[in-house]
Amino acid sequence: MNIPQDTILRIREKFPILDREVYGRRLVYLDNAATSQTPRQVVETVDNMYYHTKANVHRGVHTLSQEATDMQEHTRRRVKEYINARSIEEIVFTRGTTEAINLVASSYGQAFLHDGDEIILTVMEHHADIVPWQLLQNRVKIKINVVPITPDGQLDLDVYRSLFNNRTRLVAFTHVSNVLGTVNPAKEIIAIAHDHGAHALVDGAQGVPHLKVDVQDLDADFYVFSSHKMYGPTGVGVLYGRRELLEKMPPYQGGGEMISHVSFEGTTFAELPFKFEAGTPDFVDIAAFNSAIDFIEETGMDIIAGQEHILLDHTTRRLVDEIPGIRIFGTAPDKSAVISFLLENAHHYDTGMLLDKLGIAVRTGHHCAQPLMTALGIEGTVRASFAVYNTIEEADAFVDALKRVNQILS
Ligand code: PLP
């Protein structure tokens, strides 16, 4: 795909933060897998809401409250359409991917899992898709089975198939690895789970920002993601859940908004999705999330994914050709624009710190994927991750800076 430079420059203009300097140099922001930057139109929605429309949702007859409620519910409809859910009842707002998985582990765990049942995770999961299931083990004695990876960083599907037995109830896996970049064959993984009578949860934190996701086509039972990784505001996430399952699941938290009637004799709960949305939601950021979806749709997922792949290919080629001894973790054929690597003689932390001094923002460490680090036999990596507003010049600035860092550290 050929994307004119002008197209990317016009997109960049929407992100004022990209003009800032770090240590006297123009920032090169390559930490997009952790959080992406936010275009002006999203910030303006937040501003406008605080200046003109801030009132608590769902509780007021007055105009501001109704407008705020309309904005929040408009985003819900938009998200439903964006991921092609069947109904708005299937869209639950959370604080993020982490809260969405905790909700499912706790509530689905209570409704559907019993002592002796088994679930399947993968070794490339983010801690957000490991620890909630371990916490559930304090309440229900479930066994956790783990799918390993092949040397190029793909899930070993033969082992995956072999992990099922008649106690397997759920498979929970990441759509795209935040460390390796591997795009997992979600549809196939879900179909295999369903063939064995198990449900499937997809951690879409790294999926939705880079791929067009259709939850009906995937046939996912749960699909979860965070707004802040898709050019949106912080504090907002989405749990998509198949309606039949959500209906059978008990509330995750109790409080206002999620009830139908409360008395000391007993409480009845609100309908979906409100049953799972206790307390005042982050309605300002939910409203602004709509503007982030506007940005993605105006830009086009073909341009977003196209530019990210141009950057991934260009940068990977230069790193391999020009930096002797560099180790890149994750070389699956279907890979998103994440490059995790180690220089031959340098600690990941030192590499990241020196890159920062040269204006390049990358992430270092275990990336909340310690079991994967253990499987790879390392403590951490340096990770550069791209978004649509990154340019070839920035990719080159990164590689050139890394060559300098390599000389200093070796
Ligand atoms: N899952 C994956 C694959 C991630 O990359 C992340 C964040 O990096 C999360 C879950 C957690 O997302 P959040 O911190 O927005 O809840």
Residues whose N, C-alpha, C, O or C-beta is under 5 A from the ligand:
A	BS01	PLP	A33 A34 G96 T97 T98 E99 H126 A128 T174 V176 N178 D203 A205 Q206 S226
